[in-house]
């Protein structure tokens, strides 16, 4: 079965071997305060930072999910006011969740077919963005973040980008994601990367009221431990996958080239349309394709008969679109198989 579902998506096939290795090595039976676990966590963070070109002074933490990271940001990094900028469902969900916490929240909702406005203004002390909006297959250029008020922290959800394209780490302060997309791993773990500026803010606020308060998380990670009994298997698998994959620069080149080719293919070799008509805002890791209700229904059935899983459309586009994950674990021959289907 070939899956193009945009999350959870295809895991690297080598994960099957790594699962057995984890059992054989006994790491799954180690407690999270043991020397064996701490050494493994240290190696995982080191190789993750190396392969993703994360600055030395940025800190990496593991959580239960990207959604938990939303909560950590509101609790530990917002002084008074967070401002959320979004053009789709997942950015809006982040805003709605933050609004249920005690601090002030506000939002700017921009058109998903348009580039984000460069004239945004707010007195918020944290800006929140969904860089790659999985629901509608759009993305924000990293250069935009460098144009914002430098006094505020910039928090960026890169759940559908991290591991697929090279991120401009210095343009943001808090980066968050889950592992079940471009990192090619089973669901069940989140990643949070913080700049020195974000750590300084957390220390100034001094919030320690929750089990997942950032300072409490950091206290533990400085000892290569975790703030709660962690997903040891998830951390082990991330370490092994990071040891396996090329550097992010090579992955970035391949993913962007494949996205460009597939966008061209849909436009020139099929009768289908692309949901996003503005080339400047199209995602490079999630591609949304549009047709009539009948076309999409027939195509999904044909895909199923050919052992191909297409990602459903999201929200209002559920019946008139499907989405394709362009993630590193998906191989080129699988895209060739999909192209053959879509040409028919």
Residue, then its C-alpha position, 0 to 999 in steps of 0.5 A: x500500500x502506498x500512502x500519500x496521506x499528509x499526516x500521519x503519513x508514510x514512515x521510513x521502511x527502515x523503522x521496522x528494523x529499528x523497532x526490532x533493534x530497540x527491543x534487542x538493545x533493551x532501551x525500551x526497558x530502561x527508565x528515563x533517569x537511567x544512564x542508558x536513556x540519558x546517553x541516548x537522548x543526548x545523542x538524539x538531540x545532537x544528531x537531530x541538530x546536526x542534520x537539521x542545521x539547528x544553531x548551537x545555541x538553540x535548545x531542543x525539547x520533546x513533548x507529546x505533540x505539537x498541540x502541547x507546544x501551543x499550551x506551553x507557549x501560552x503558559x510560559x512564554x506569553x507575558x500579556x498578549x499573543x497575536x495569531x496570524x493564519x489562513x486556514x484551519x490549523x492556525x485557527x485552531x491554535x488561536x482558539x485554543x490559546x483563547x481559552x487560556x487566561x491571557x489576551x489573544x487576537x488574530x489576523x485571518x488572511x486570504x489563503x490565495x494571497x501572500x501574507x501582508x507585510x503591514x501587520x501591526x500589534x502590541x502582542x509580545x508573541x506572534x504565532x504563525x502556521x508556516x505550512x497550513x496543511x488544510x489548504x496546502x499553503x506556506x509562508x516564506x521565512x523571509x517574512x518573519x525577519x520583517x516583524x517587530x524584533x521585540x516580540x517572540x515569533x512562534x512558528x508551527x512547522x509540523x508539515x515542514x520540519x524535516x522536509x525543507x530547510x528552515x531559517x531558524x534565526x528568523x523565529x524564536x519558538x519552532x514546533x512540530x510533530x514527528x508523523x509527517x516530514x520526519x517519517x516516524x509514527x505519531x506520538x511525539x512533538x518537537x519544540x526548538x527554542x532560541x536564546x531569546x525565548x529562553x530568556x523570556x521564559x526565565x523573566x516570566x518564571x512560570x513553573x505552575x504546570x507539569x509542562x512549564x517550559x522552565x521545568x522541561x528545560x531543567x530536565x533536558x539540561x540533564x538529558x532527562x525529561x519532565x515526564x515519562x517520555x515516549x522512549x521508543x519515539x526518541x530512539x526512532x528519531x535518533x536512528x532516522x536522523x542517523x540514516x537521512x541526508x543533511x537537510x540541504x540535500x532533502x530540501x533540494x529534492x523535495x522542492x524539485x519534486x514539488x515543482x515537477x508535480x505541480x507542473x504535471x498536474x497543470x499540464x498532463x491531467x484534467x485536474x486543477x490545483x486548489x492554490x492558484x497563486x504559485x507564490x503561496x503553494x506549499x512544497x510539502x503538501x499539494x492540494x488538487x481540485x476537481x468535481x465531486x464526481x471526479x474526486x470520488x471516482x479517482x479515490x476509488x480508483x486509487x484504492x483499487x490500485x493500493x494508493x491512499x490519497x489524502x482527503x480534502x479538508x473542511x469545505x474542500x472535503x469532497x472536491x479536493x484531495x491532498x498529496x504529501x510530498x514528504x521525504x519518506x515517500x519515494x520517487x517511484x511512488x510518485x511515478x505510480x501516482x502519476x500513472x493513475x492520474x493520467x488515466 
